[in-house]
């Protein structure tokens, strides 16, 4: 069963409370999403570490309920 965007966003925000999250359904099929995430938790982490944090937040759903998720992650810009 496909995941809905609100559920993906909730899982990410539960793990990264300060995150700004935008989820886009790429094909309209509920199976292929892009996620744009900005969080201070990513500061000092490389891209692979940032993506691992997101996958961990999804609690094993990647590859199961969630078929494909393109990630763009970053820390907020320094003020």
C-alpha positions in Angstrom: 0.0 0.0 0.0 1.4 3.4 -1.0 2.3 6.0 1.7 0.6 9.4 1.6 2.8 12.6 1.6 1.5 13.7 5.0 2.6 10.4 6.6 6.1 10.8 5.1 6.3 14.4 6.3 5.2 13.4 9.8 7.8 10.6 10.2 10.5 13.1 9.1 9.3 15.8 11.4 9.0 13.4 14.3 12.7 12.5 13.9 13.9 16.0 12.9 11.5 18.4 14.7 12.9 21.6 13.3 12.8 20.3 9.7 11.2 22.2 6.9 9.8 19.5 4.7 8.3 19.6 1.2 7.0 16.4 -0.3 6.3 16.1 -4.1 4.5 13.2 -5.7 6.5 12.8 -8.9 4.1 10.5 -10.8 0.8 10.9 -9.1 0.9 7.2 -8.1 1.7 7.5 -4.4 4.8 5.5 -4.9 7.4 7.9 -6.3 8.2 11.0 -4.2 10.8 13.8 -3.9 11.5 15.2 -0.5 13.1 18.6 0.1 14.3 18.8 3.7 16.1 21.6 5.6 17.2 20.9 9.1 19.8 22.1 11.6 20.4 18.5 12.4 22.2 18.2 9.1 24.8 20.8 10.0 28.3 19.3 9.7 27.0 16.1 8.1 27.8 15.1 4.5 25.1 14.3 2.0 25.2 10.5 2.7 24.9 11.1 6.4 22.0 13.4 5.9 20.2 10.9 3.7 20.8 8.1 6.2 19.2 10.3 8.9 16.1 10.6 6.7 16.0 6.9 5.9 16.2 6.2 9.7 13.3 8.5 10.3 11.2 6.5 7.8 11.6 3.5 10.1 12.1 0.8 7.5 9.4 1.9 5.1 11.9 2.7 2.3 11.7 -0.1 -0.2 8.4 -1.4 1.3 5.5 1.0 1.6 7.6 3.7 0.0 9.0 2.6 -3.3 11.1 5.6 -4.4 12.1 8.8 -2.7 14.5 11.3 -4.2 16.1 13.3 -1.5 17.4 16.9 -1.4 18.7 17.7 2.0 20.6 20.7 3.5 21.3 22.6 6.7 19.8 26.0 7.0 22.0 28.9 5.8 24.2 30.5 8.4 22.8 33.9 9.6 
